[in-house]
Amino acid sequence: MADKYSLTLEQNIFLAKKLIVENIYNSAKLEGCNVTFPDTQTILDGISVSNLKISDIECVLNLRDAWKFLLNNIEKPFELEFVCKINSYVARNEALEWGVLRNGNVGISGTNYVPPTPAKECVIREIEKINNIENVTERAIRYFLWGMRSQLFWDGNKRTSTLCANKILIKNGKGILSVKEQDLREFNQRLAEFYNTNDYLVIEDFIYDKCIRGIDFT
């Protein structure tokens, strides 16, 4: 797998900030948050939006704060502590606990797969293994998929994994990962198959082709 983009850190941060509203909207839709793009923009502008659930508004604001933390700490090493910090923003006031590995069982709707309760040492080893993947884009996609399937946290796993994948990409100037609303149906179909089979081949090319964006210089 070749990297699609080769940007400087400054260029990639510029791109992330330019697409911040769209990225937050896409991440919110990824986990079923019932907001529109104009709703998302309005919430981020600090203006109240009527007829929205408080939980949907919190989802957007939590993603805003998680992105702010990510960009302000882009040089920090990618390890479990960083992942937990991202989840502490993303799942704030949504889950039984946030920012810590779950300590009980969960199921995933639409699949037969039941993720085991994560063991801290095993998670640390897996993150280290992923960090050793030489190609940055492959590394980011691998963490994105592994993090979602592992269900490390009580809630917010898709959002947390998206942000973590973007931390890997942005720090190395390799673009942005975001699942657009128009691609959600196929993404969810492929993701369900991935959950059931643990076969990265059923989805990683789709993510590479459809979900990695950058700056195309002329």
Secondary structure, DSSP 8 states (H G I E B T S, - for coil): ---S----HHHHHHHHHHTHHHHHHHHHHHTT----HHHHHHHHTT---TT--HHHHHHHHHHHHHHHHHHHTTTS--SHHHHHHHHHHHTTTTSSSSSS---S----TT-S-------HHHHHHHHHHHHT-SSHHHHHHHHHHHHHHHT-SSS-HHHHHHHHHHHHHHHTT--EE---GGGHHHHHHHHHHHHHH--GGGTHHHHHHHHEE-----
